[in-house]
Amino acid sequence: MPTPAILFDDAKGLLSPLTDLRASFEIRTGALTTAERLVAGMDIELVGAVVPQTMVELIEESSPVPVNRPPEPDDDAEVLLINGRCPLPLDAIGNLKLGEVAIERSSNDMVAVRLTNAGVRALLTGGNPDMQTVEIEDEVLLARPWSWRAFRDRCLAWDLDHLTERMPKAPAAEGVQRLGQLPICVHPSATVAPTVVLNAEDGPIVIDENAVVRPGAIITGPAYIGPGSTVLEHALVKARTAIGPVCKVAGEVGGTVFQGYANKGHAGHLGDSWIGEWCNLGADTTNSNLLNTYTEITARATADSKMEKTGQTFLGVTMGDHAKTAIGTRIMTGAIVGTGVMHAASTPISGTSKAFDWVTDAGTKTYRLGKFVEVAMAVMQRRGVTQSQPYARRLTVLHETVTGEAAFDWPGKDTSHLASQK
């Protein structure tokens, strides 16, 4: 029988902009999100989620399980709590015995713990149940905005192995050229046009439900094309790319994870990058993913923090949700673009930008909340998505946290984020 499990977002590390509009376990770290992968890869039944209080309303909207509610009374039943910043199923988690807690040695952060329901309720309400520590020597938790890059290849490999075993396979369409002996899975509802090249010499390819690959496109595995996404004419999708649901992709894309609902509909290079939802990259937007010194890339987790080594030689842009670039935008190696940024300057994007920066050649100002929400609603409606009240409220709180200025109000609104700015 599967072990009941609760995923928790401990809000540790510096993961913005990845977690500005989602819990840590909702980040797409390969073809799947962390939550999808943990549930698929471990003998668990998800029974709850724990997130920071500021995210409860938003996560409740999409969560299939109770959020921030202790387990129902059955004090002796066992529950496994798993950190949402742990993107891969680990034997160390599954092997935990009752009362054991797995700790990442480098950070001393909890990775998982197995407790009784009574112990979980005590832990979630500020108690300190008896626990015995089991150390994990490897770094297994996302800690910085660029951490997705360290896990990308292992996550995508796991996901593709899982998906190719389970996905129904359509026969090869006439005129589609298939290379290599590794699996190529095309969902029966997907459309792959004649003259498309699917190269599985070095990794499998999965084209999911209702995806479309248009004429002349080349996809090199390992690669994943998510549900409802479109690979446009003559696009070059290079290895280690995972495109989430309802995206449009053109030009040259490699080593990149699209969270979903994003557009790169024109020419331009995008390499070793993570792209949030509702982003739009203007025509000929191009990024660098390798320093011309071929050395390790450094970056700032926030606009105000110190430079850190990323551990990566190849690292492109990490782009928060609703960010947009003008035509011909250049993005420098290791850049981090905050949620809601509008970049319409002739100068390149570099370093780490704050959320809601509006950048032109005249300088940088803050994207007005009213105008931002208006644009965001229009963008989402183009994909048939209506912006919900919880989503709009989270955008408001995020904007207020960045600017320190109160905007829209509603009954019961928590304004502690404004007090912290004073």
VOPAGU-2260 file (C-alpha; in pm, 1 decimal, decimal comma):
REM VOPAGU-2260
SITE   aa  ch    i         X         Y         Z
SITE  MET   A    0       0,0       0,0       0,0
SITE  PRO   A    1     143,4     344,6     -90,3
SITE  THR   A    2     265,8     558,8     196,9
SITE  PRO   A    3      61,2     877,4     252,7
SITE  ALA   A    4     282,9    1176,5     171,1
SITE  ILE   A    5     277,0    1552,3     211,5
SITE  LEU   A    6     488,2    1782,1      -5,7
SITE  PHE   A    7     610,9    2091,9     172,3
SITE  ASP   A    8     756,9    2419,5      50,9
SITE  ASP   A    9     991,0    2538,2     324,3
SITE  ALA   A   10    1051,9    2874,6     150,2
SITE  LYS   A   11    1425,5    2830,8     206,7
SITE  GLY   A   12    1697,3    2912,0     -39,2
SITE  LEU   A   13    1660,4    3200,5    -283,4
SITE  LEU   A   14    1442,9    3061,5    -562,1
SITE  SER   A   15    1265,4    3372,9    -690,8
SITE  PRO   A   16    1153,9    3417,8    -966,5
SITE  LEU   A   17    1083,7    3043,1   -1001,7
SITE  THR   A   18     859,2    3042,4    -693,7
SITE  ASP   A   19     695,4    3385,0    -721,2
SITE  LEU   A   20     374,4    3231,9    -857,8
SITE  ARG   A   21     406,0    2863,5    -765,1
SITE  ALA   A   22     519,9    2634,5    -488,7
SITE  SER   A   23     866,2    2483,5    -509,9
SITE  PHE   A   24     720,4    2142,3    -597,2
SITE  GLU   A   25     536,5    2292,4    -896,9
SITE  ILE   A   26     856,0    2398,1   -1074,5
SITE  ARG   A   27     910,8    2215,1   -1402,6
SITE  THR   A   28    1259,3    2069,2   -1367,9
SITE  GLY   A   29    1240,9    1845,2   -1676,4
SITE  ALA   A   30     946,9    1712,3   -1872,9
SITE  LEU   A   31     758,2    1686,3   -1542,5
SITE  THR   A   32     717,8    1910,2   -1243,2
SITE  THR   A   33     884,1    1803,2    -920,9
SITE  ALA   A   34     548,7    1697,4    -771,6
SITE  GLU   A   35     459,6    1487,9   -1076,5
SITE  ARG   A   36     798,9    1316,3   -1069,0
SITE  LEU   A   37     797,6    1240,5    -696,7
SITE  VAL   A   38     449,6    1089,8    -712,1
SITE  ALA   A   39     538,6     886,6   -1021,5
SITE  GLY   A   40     873,4     769,8    -888,0
SITE  MET   A   41     796,1     677,4    -529,3
SITE  ASP   A   42     546,5     445,7    -366,4
SITE  ILE   A   43     345,9     731,7    -217,5
SITE  GLU   A   44      -7,3     868,2    -219,3
SITE  LEU   A   45     -20,2    1245,9    -201,7
SITE  VAL   A   46    -253,9    1350,6      80,5
SITE  GLY   A   47    -153,7    1710,0     148,3
SITE  ALA   A   48      67,1    2008,2      75,8
SITE  VAL   A   49     224,9    2270,3     298,9
SITE  VAL   A   50     322,2    2610,7     158,6
SITE  PRO   A   51     406,5    2957,3     294,4
SITE  GLN   A   52      97,2    3140,9     417,3
SITE  THR   A   53     126,4    3400,0     139,1
SITE  MET   A   54      81,8    3123,0    -119,0
SITE  VAL   A   55    -204,5    2925,7      37,1
SITE  GLU   A   56    -491,9    3079,8    -160,2
SITE  LEU   A   57    -307,7    3044,6    -491,8
SITE  ILE   A   58    -195,5    2684,9    -436,9
SITE  GLU   A   59    -536,8    2574,9    -307,0
SITE  GLU   A   60    -679,7    2671,9    -643,9
SITE  SER   A   61    -478,4    2408,5    -832,6
SITE  SER   A   62    -397,6    2153,4    -562,9
SITE  PRO   A   63    -578,0    1816,3    -573,1
SITE  VAL   A   64    -506,8    1771,6    -200,0
SITE  PRO   A   65    -565,5    1980,3     115,4
SITE  VAL   A   66    -322,3    2268,3     166,1
SITE  ASN   A   67    -182,6    2361,0     509,3
SITE  ARG   A   68    -422,1    2129,9     687,5
SITE  PRO   A   69    -281,1    1872,7     934,2
SITE  PRO   A   70    -360,8    1505,3     868,4
SITE  GLU   A   71    -692,5    1369,3     989,9
SITE  PRO   A   72    -679,3    1204,4    1333,3
SITE  ASP   A   73    -538,0     852,6    1321,5
SITE  ASP   A   74    -246,9     924,2    1542,7
SITE  ASP   A   75     -51,8     607,5    1470,7
SITE  ALA   A   76     -75,2     618,4    1089,2
SITE  GLU   A   77     255,3     699,7     917,1
SITE  VAL   A   78     308,1     996,4     686,8
SITE  LEU   A   79     608,2    1090,1     474,2
SITE  LEU   A   80     687,1    1462,0     443,4
SITE  ILE   A   81     900,3    1548,5     138,6
SITE  ASN   A   82    1066,1    1880,8      65,4
SITE  GLY   A   83     934,6    2031,1    -259,8
SITE  ARG   A   84    1285,4    2157,8    -336,1
SITE  CYS   A   85    1399,4    1796,7    -388,4
SITE  PRO   A   86    1335,0    1737,7    -760,5
SITE  LEU   A   87    1440,1    1372,3    -785,5
SITE  PRO   A   88    1301,0    1058,9    -618,2
SITE  LEU   A   89    1570,0     941,0    -377,5
SITE  ASP   A   90    1622,6     595,9    -226,9
SITE  ALA   A   91    1721,0     773,3      94,1
SITE  ILE   A   92    1365,9     910,0     123,1
SITE  GLY   A   93    1191,4     582,6      51,8
SITE  ASN   A   94    1417,0     398,3     298,6
SITE  LEU   A   95    1341,0     626,5     594,1
SITE  LYS   A   96    1209,9     448,7     901,1
SITE  LEU   A   97     953,1     591,2    1137,7
SITE  GLY   A   98    1106,6     881,2    1328,7
SITE  GLU   A   99    1397,0     930,3    1087,6
SITE  VAL   A  100    1461,5    1263,9     915,8
SITE  ALA   A  101    1685,1    1301,5     609,8
SITE  ILE   A  102    1901,1    1614,6     613,9
SITE  GLU   A  103    2107,3    1761,2     330,8
SITE  ARG   A  104    2452,1    1788,2     488,1
SITE  SER   A  105    2569,0    2099,1     299,6
SITE  SER   A  106    2267,0    2311,5     399,4
SITE  ASN   A  107    2140,6    2126,0     708,0
SITE  ASP   A  108    1791,6    2153,4     554,4
SITE  MET   A  109    1528,5    1882,4     589,0
SITE  VAL   A  110    1481,4    1669,3     278,7
SITE  ALA   A  111    1216,5    1432,7     417,4
SITE  VAL   A  112    1087,8    1284,5     741,8
SITE  ARG   A  113     868,1     986,7     825,7
SITE  LEU   A  114     639,0    1045,2    1124,7
SITE  THR   A  115     304,8     941,9    1263,9
SITE  ASN   A  116       6,8    1168,1    1202,0
SITE  ALA   A  117      45,4    1293,9    1557,1
SITE  GLY   A  118     410,3    1375,2    1489,7
SITE  VAL   A  119     322,4    1558,0    1168,5
SITE  ARG   A  120      61,6    1769,5    1344,2
SITE  ALA   A  121     315,9    1854,5    1613,3
SITE  LEU   A  122     579,1    1947,1    1354,7
SITE  LEU   A  123     341,0    2163,1    1150,7
SITE  THR   A  124     220,3    2350,4    1457,9
SITE  GLY   A  125     565,8    2438,7    1588,3
SITE  GLY   A  126     634,9    2129,7    1795,6
SITE  ASN   A  127     952,2    1923,9    1801,0
SITE  PRO   A  128     877,4    1549,9    1773,2
SITE  ASP   A  129    1160,2    1306,6    1839,3
SITE  MET   A  130    1356,2    1245,7    1518,7
SITE  GLN   A  131    1676,9    1064,7    1432,6
SITE  THR   A  132    1893,8    1228,2    1166,4
SITE  VAL   A  133    2006,0    1056,7     846,0
SITE  GLU   A  134    2253,7    1270,5     648,3
SITE  ILE   A  135    2252,3    1292,5     269,5
SITE  GLU   A  136    2597,1    1386,5     145,0
SITE  ASP   A  137    2494,0    1495,4    -205,7
SITE  GLU   A  138    2330,7    1831,2    -275,2
SITE  VAL   A  139    1971,7    1730,9    -350,6
SITE  LEU   A  140    1771,9    2052,4    -296,3
SITE  LEU   A  141    1709,7    2350,9    -520,3
SITE  ALA   A  142    1870,1    2650,1    -350,7
SITE  ARG   A  143    1918,8    2926,7    -608,4
SITE  PRO   A  144    1738,4    3046,4    -923,6
SITE  TRP   A  145    1994,4    2862,5   -1137,1
SITE  SER   A  146    1970,1    2533,0    -942,7
SITE  TRP   A  147    1732,9    2390,6   -1204,6
SITE  ARG   A  148    2035,8    2364,8   -1436,2
SITE  ALA   A  149    2223,0    2127,5   -1203,9
SITE  PHE   A  150    1925,8    1886,7   -1199,8
SITE  ARG   A  151    1799,0    1928,9   -1556,7
SITE  ASP   A  152    1974,8    1637,3   -1724,0
SITE  ARG   A  153    1896,7    1381,3   -1452,5
SITE  CYS   A  154    1535,9    1496,6   -1422,9
SITE  LEU   A  155    1474,8    1489,3   -1797,0
SITE  ALA   A  156    1637,1    1145,7   -1831,4
SITE  TRP   A  157    1414,0    1008,2   -1553,7
SITE  ASP   A  158    1104,1    1168,7   -1704,3
SITE  LEU   A  159    1164,2    1039,1   -2055,8
SITE  ASP   A  160    1228,0     686,1   -1931,0
SITE  HIS   A  161     901,1     704,6   -1737,5
SITE  LEU   A  162     700,7     853,2   -2023,8
SITE  THR   A  163     830,0     625,2   -2299,8
SITE  GLU   A  164     723,6     322,3   -2097,6
SITE  ARG   A  165     367,6     447,5   -2055,0
SITE  MET   A  166     273,4     666,7   -2348,7
SITE  PRO   A  167      64,1     519,2   -2630,6
SITE  LYS   A  168     269,1     518,6   -2946,6
SITE  ALA   A  169     139,9     635,1   -3283,3
SITE  PRO   A  170     278,8     490,0   -3607,3
SITE  ALA   A  171     530,1     704,0   -3792,5
SITE  ALA   A  172     362,7     960,8   -4013,9
SITE  GLU   A  173     450,8     947,2   -4380,3
SITE  GLY   A  174     740,4    1174,8   -4467,2
SITE  VAL   A  175     876,1    1204,2   -4111,4
SITE  GLN   A  176    1242,0    1108,1   -4089,4
SITE  ARG   A  177    1341,8     913,9   -3778,2
SITE  LEU   A  178    1706,7     872,4   -3683,7
SITE  GLY   A  179    1861,4     654,2   -3414,8
SITE  GLN   A  180    1749,0     352,7   -3217,8
SITE  LEU   A  181    1634,0     517,4   -2893,8
SITE  PRO   A  182    1259,3     553,1   -2827,0
SITE  ILE   A  183    1049,5     807,4   -3013,5
SITE  CYS   A  184     698,7     837,3   -2870,3
SITE  VAL   A  185     432,8    1040,1   -3046,1
SITE  HIS   A  186      94,0    1060,4   -2876,7
SITE  PRO   A  187    -187,4     950,9   -3110,7
SITE  SER   A  188    -346,8    1295,8   -3083,4
SITE  ALA   A  189     -23,9    1478,8   -3175,0
SITE  THR   A  190      50,1    1600,9   -3529,1
SITE  VAL   A  191     396,1    1567,9   -3682,0
SITE  ALA   A  192     416,9    1708,4   -4034,6
SITE  PRO   A  193     604,8    1556,8   -4327,4
SITE  THR   A  194     970,5    1671,6   -4357,6
SITE  VAL   A  195    1013,0    1682,6   -3976,7
SITE  VAL   A  196    1333,0    1516,3   -3852,9
SITE  LEU   A  197    1322,7    1331,3   -3518,5
SITE  ASN   A  198    1678,6    1244,6   -3415,1
SITE  ALA   A  199    1693,8     990,0   -3133,2
SITE  GLU   A  200    2058,3     891,6   -3178,4
SITE  ASP   A  201    2159,9    1029,8   -2836,4
SITE  GLY   A  202    1834,8    1039,2   -2642,7
SITE  PRO   A  203    1462,7     961,2   -2657,9
SITE  ILE   A  204    1195,3    1200,5   -2782,8
SITE  VAL   A  205     842,1    1234,3   -2647,5
SITE  ILE   A  206     577,8    1440,3   -2828,3
SITE  ASP   A  207     278,3    1461,6   -2597,9
SITE  GLU   A  208     -97,0    1496,6   -2635,5
SITE  ASN   A  209    -223,4    1745,2   -2896,4
SITE  ALA   A  210     125,8    1879,2   -2965,6
SITE  VAL   A  211     204,3    1998,5   -3318,3
SITE  VAL   A  212     538,2    1985,0   -3498,6
SITE  ARG   A  213     527,9    2178,8   -3823,0
SITE  PRO   A  214     716,7    2114,6   -4148,9
SITE  GLY   A  215    1092,8    2137,6   -4155,6
SITE  ALA   A  216    1141,3    2126,6   -3779,6
SITE  ILE   A  217    1427,7    1922,3   -3632,5
SITE  ILE   A  218    1403,5    1775,6   -3281,5
SITE  THR   A  219    1709,0    1610,9   -3126,8
SITE  GLY   A  220    1672,0    1393,9   -2819,9
SITE  PRO   A  221    1665,0    1381,2   -2532,6
SITE  ALA   A  222    1369,4    1615,8   -2574,7
SITE  TYR   A  223    1009,2    1659,4   -2467,5
SITE  ILE   A  224     728,6    1851,8   -2638,6
SITE  GLY   A  225     443,0    1905,5   -2394,0
SITE  PRO   A  226      65,4    1888,4   -2437,8
SITE  GLY   A  227     -79,7    2146,2   -2674,9
SITE  SER   A  228     259,6    2294,7   -2761,9
SITE  THR   A  229     365,5    2386,6   -3114,5
SITE  VAL   A  230     711,1    2360,7   -3267,8
SITE  LEU   A  231     699,3    2601,6   -3560,3
SITE  GLU   A  232     834,3    2564,0   -3912,7
SITE  HIS   A  233    1211,6    2504,1   -3942,8
SITE  ALA   A  234    1266,3    2524,0   -3567,7
SITE  LEU   A  235    1577,1    2353,6   -3431,9
SITE  VAL   A  236    1504,7    2194,5   -3095,6
SITE  LYS   A  237    1834,7    2067,9   -2963,0
SITE  ALA   A  238    1907,2    1808,9   -2698,4
SITE  ARG   A  239    1807,0    1836,9   -2331,7
SITE  THR   A  240    1504,9    2057,3   -2401,5
SITE  ALA   A  241    1170,7    2022,4   -2222,7
SITE  ILE   A  242     880,6    2230,2   -2349,3
SITE  GLY   A  243     584,9    2244,6   -2110,4
SITE  PRO   A  244     219,2    2271,2   -2208,6
SITE  VAL   A  245      77,1    2520,5   -2458,7
SITE  CYS   A  246     401,2    2684,1   -2574,4
SITE  LYS   A  247     504,8    2805,6   -2919,9
SITE  VAL   A  248     869,7    2759,2   -3008,1
SITE  ALA   A  249    1070,9    2864,0   -3312,2
SITE  GLY   A  250    1433,0    2938,4   -3394,3
SITE  GLU   A  251    1715,4    2756,6   -3216,5
SITE  VAL   A  252    1641,0    2619,6   -2869,2
SITE  GLY   A  253    1866,5    2388,4   -2671,5
SITE  GLY   A  254    1899,0    2271,0   -2313,4
SITE  THR   A  255    1598,7    2482,8   -2214,2
SITE  VAL   A  256    1300,8    2415,5   -1986,9
SITE  PHE   A  257     973,5    2597,6   -2058,0
SITE  GLN   A  258     742,6    2594,1   -1755,4
SITE  GLY   A  259     445,5    2632,4   -1991,4
SITE  TYR   A  260     225,5    2886,7   -2171,9
SITE  ALA   A  261     523,6    3079,2   -2313,6
SITE  ASN   A  262     607,5    3207,5   -2660,5
SITE  LYS   A  263     930,5    3208,3   -2853,4
SITE  GLY   A  264     767,1    3235,9   -3190,8
SITE  HIS   A  265    1053,8    3374,3   -3399,2
SITE  ALA   A  266    1419,0    3329,4   -3489,4
SITE  GLY   A  267    1689,0    3366,3   -3227,8
SITE  HIS   A  268    1902,2    3142,0   -3005,9
SITE  LEU   A  269    1791,5    3028,8   -2660,4
SITE  GLY   A  270    2027,7    2797,4   -2476,0
SITE  ASP   A  271    2047,1    2640,6   -2127,9
SITE  SER   A  272    1762,3    2856,2   -2001,2
SITE  TRP   A  273    1450,5    2829,8   -1785,4
SITE  ILE   A  274    1146,2    3022,2   -1910,9
SITE  GLY   A  275     846,9    3091,7   -1687,1
SITE  GLU   A  276     481,7    3097,8   -1783,2
SITE  TRP   A  277     331,6    3373,2   -1997,3
SITE  CYS   A  278     670,9    3495,6   -2119,6
SITE  ASN   A  279     707,6    3631,3   -2470,7
SITE  LEU   A  280    1045,4    3658,4   -2642,1
SITE  GLY   A  281    1046,2    3914,1   -2922,7
SITE  ALA   A  282    1179,2    3827,4   -3266,1
SITE  ASP   A  283    1557,0    3768,0   -3275,6
SITE  THR   A  284    1587,7    3763,9   -2897,5
SITE  THR   A  285    1915,7    3579,1   -2846,5
SITE  ASN   A  286    2099,8    3471,1   -2535,2
SITE  SER   A  287    2452,8    3371,8   -2443,5
SITE  ASN   A  288    2497,0    3051,2   -2246,7
SITE  LEU   A  289    2878,5    3030,5   -2242,8
SITE  LEU   A  290    3142,5    3284,0   -2141,3
SITE  ASN   A  291    3409,6    3352,8   -2400,2
SITE  THR   A  292    3663,0    3259,4   -2131,1
SITE  TYR   A  293    3501,7    2914,0   -2098,0
SITE  THR   A  294    3507,7    2954,2   -1719,6
SITE  GLU   A  295    3249,5    2892,3   -1447,6
SITE  ILE   A  296    2960,3    3137,2   -1457,2
SITE  THR   A  297    2885,3    3356,8   -1156,6
SITE  ALA   A  298    2551,5    3521,1   -1082,2
SITE  ARG   A  299    2349,6    3701,0    -814,4
SITE  ALA   A  300    2050,3    3522,3    -665,3
SITE  THR   A  301    1884,0    3861,4    -610,3
SITE  ALA   A  302    1957,3    4206,8    -744,4
SITE  ASP   A  303    2103,7    4305,3    -407,6
SITE  SER   A  304    2294,7    3989,9    -315,1
SITE  LYS   A  305    2660,6    3906,4    -365,8
SITE  MET   A  306    2802,6    3722,8    -665,7
SITE  GLU   A  307    2809,1    3343,9    -631,9
SITE  LYS   A  308    2958,6    3059,8    -829,4
SITE  THR   A  309    2685,0    2866,1   -1008,1
SITE  GLY   A  310    2884,0    2549,6   -1070,2
SITE  GLN   A  311    2791,9    2577,7   -1438,9
SITE  THR   A  312    2993,3    2645,0   -1752,6
SITE  PHE   A  313    2679,2    2652,0   -1968,2
SITE  LEU   A  314    2403,6    2868,8   -1823,3
SITE  GLY   A  315    2164,1    3097,6   -2005,7
SITE  VAL   A  316    1878,7    3304,6   -1869,1
SITE  THR   A  317    1640,2    3219,8   -1586,2
SITE  MET   A  318    1324,3    3415,3   -1667,5
SITE  GLY   A  319    1031,1    3471,1   -1433,9
SITE  ASP   A  320     665,5    3451,8   -1536,7
SITE  HIS   A  321     512,7    3727,6   -1751,9
SITE  ALA   A  322     854,3    3863,8   -1857,7
SITE  LYS   A  323     879,5    4005,1   -2209,2
SITE  THR   A  324    1157,0    4113,8   -2444,2
SITE  ALA   A  325    1148,9    4347,0   -2743,1
SITE  ILE   A  326    1272,1    4248,6   -3088,2
SITE  GLY   A  327    1646,1    4204,7   -3117,2
SITE  THR   A  328    1702,3    4172,6   -2742,0
SITE  ARG   A  329    2036,9    4030,2   -2633,0
SITE  ILE   A  330    2059,4    3840,1   -2304,2
SITE  MET   A  331    2395,4    3788,3   -2138,6
SITE  THR   A  332    2526,7    3468,8   -1980,6
SITE  GLY   A  333    2365,1    3370,3   -1650,5
SITE  ALA   A  334    2112,0    3654,9   -1644,2
SITE  ILE   A  335    1813,8    3632,5   -1409,2
SITE  VAL   A  336    1501,0    3818,0   -1519,9
SITE  GLY   A  337    1240,8    3890,6   -1254,1
SITE  THR   A  338     869,2    3823,0   -1279,1
SITE  GLY   A  339     682,4    4076,5   -1490,9
SITE  VAL   A  340     990,9    4244,4   -1636,2
SITE  MET   A  341     944,1    4435,0   -1962,2
SITE  HIS   A  342    1276,0    4484,7   -2142,7
SITE  ALA   A  343    1252,4    4717,8   -2441,4
SITE  ALA   A  344    1599,7    4874,0   -2436,9
SITE  SER   A  345    1874,2    4852,3   -2697,4
SITE  THR   A  346    2119,6    4750,7   -2424,6
SITE  PRO   A  347    2144,2    4378,6   -2339,8
SITE  ILE   A  348    1987,6    4212,2   -2038,1
SITE  SER   A  349    2257,6    4128,8   -1787,3
SITE  GLY   A  350    2289,1    4045,8   -1419,4
SITE  THR   A  351    1979,2    4008,5   -1204,0
SITE  SER   A  352    1674,2    4227,8   -1243,5
SITE  LYS   A  353    1398,0    4296,9    -994,2
SITE  ALA   A  354    1042,0    4192,9   -1057,2
SITE  PHE   A  355     828,9    4441,2   -1253,5
SITE  ASP   A  356    1123,0    4640,7   -1392,0
SITE  TRP   A  357    1020,3    4837,1   -1702,8
SITE  VAL   A  358    1344,3    4891,2   -1895,5
SITE  THR   A  359    1384,8    5125,2   -2193,9
SITE  ASP   A  360    1668,4    5341,0   -2324,6
SITE  ALA   A  361    1528,7    5619,5   -2108,1
SITE  GLY   A  362    1604,2    5416,8   -1794,2
SITE  THR   A  363    1435,8    5173,6   -1556,6
SITE  LYS   A  364    1107,5    5232,7   -1377,9
SITE  THR   A  365     843,3    5011,2   -1218,5
SITE  TYR   A  366     577,6    4847,3   -1433,7
SITE  ARG   A  367     251,3    4998,3   -1303,7
SITE  LEU   A  368      35,8    4729,3   -1144,3
SITE  GLY   A  369    -286,4    4831,2   -1319,0
SITE  LYS   A  370    -126,2    4821,6   -1662,9
SITE  PHE   A  371      59,4    4499,6   -1583,7
SITE  VAL   A  372    -258,8    4320,3   -1474,5
SITE  GLU   A  373    -441,8    4445,2   -1783,4
SITE  VAL   A  374    -170,0    4305,3   -2012,7
SITE  ALA   A  375    -144,4    3980,1   -1815,9
SITE  MET   A  376    -519,7    3923,6   -1845,0
SITE  ALA   A  377    -509,0    3981,8   -2220,1
SITE  VAL   A  378    -215,4    3743,5   -2265,2
SITE  MET   A  379    -382,6    3469,5   -2062,6
SITE  GLN   A  380    -716,9    3509,0   -2239,3
SITE  ARG   A  381    -539,7    3449,5   -2572,2
SITE  ARG   A  382    -473,9    3096,4   -2443,3
SITE  GLY   A  383    -825,4    3054,0   -2308,5
SITE  VAL   A  384    -721,9    3107,7   -1946,0
SITE  THR   A  385    -916,5    3343,9   -1721,7
SITE  GLN   A  386    -712,9    3510,8   -1449,2
SITE  SER   A  387    -862,4    3404,0   -1117,2
SITE  GLN   A  388    -898,9    3619,5    -807,4
SITE  PRO   A  389    -635,2    3419,9    -612,6
SITE  TYR   A  390    -391,3    3464,8    -900,1
SITE  ALA   A  391    -461,5    3837,7    -928,9
SITE  ARG   A  392    -425,2    3878,4    -554,1
SITE  ARG   A  393     -90,1    3700,3    -556,2
SITE  LEU   A  394      30,0    3929,9    -836,1
SITE  THR   A  395     -82,3    4228,4    -629,4
SITE  VAL   A  396      98,4    4111,5    -315,9
SITE  LEU   A  397     412,4    4038,7    -518,1
SITE  HIS   A  398     404,0    4385,0    -675,8
SITE  GLU   A  399     344,8    4549,4    -337,7
SITE  THR   A  400     631,4    4353,0    -184,1
SITE  VAL   A  401     869,9    4476,4    -453,3
SITE  THR   A  402     755,4    4840,5    -449,8
SITE  GLY   A  403     649,2    4876,1     -85,5
SITE  GLU   A  404     336,2    5057,4    -202,3
SITE  ALA   A  405     -19,6    4945,8    -127,0
SITE  ALA   A  406    -239,6    4889,7    -431,3
SITE  PHE   A  407    -565,2    4695,9    -452,2
SITE  ASP   A  408    -742,7    4596,8    -131,8
SITE  TRP   A  409    -981,5    4316,6     -35,3
SITE  PRO   A  410   -1146,2    4192,8     287,2
SITE  GLY   A  411    -903,3    4010,2     515,3
SITE  LYS   A  412    -597,0    4110,2     316,4
SITE  ASP   A  413    -268,1    4048,6     500,0
SITE  THR   A  414     -50,1    4361,4     474,8
SITE  SER   A  415     251,1    4232,3     669,3
SITE  HIS   A  416     454,5    4234,0     347,4
SITE  LEU   A  417     409,9    4612,0     335,9
SITE  ALA   A  418     517,7    4659,4     694,6
SITE  SER   A  419     838,3    4471,7     618,9
SITE  GLN   A  420     926,7    4726,9     351,9
SITE  LYS   A  421     912,7    5028,2     585,5
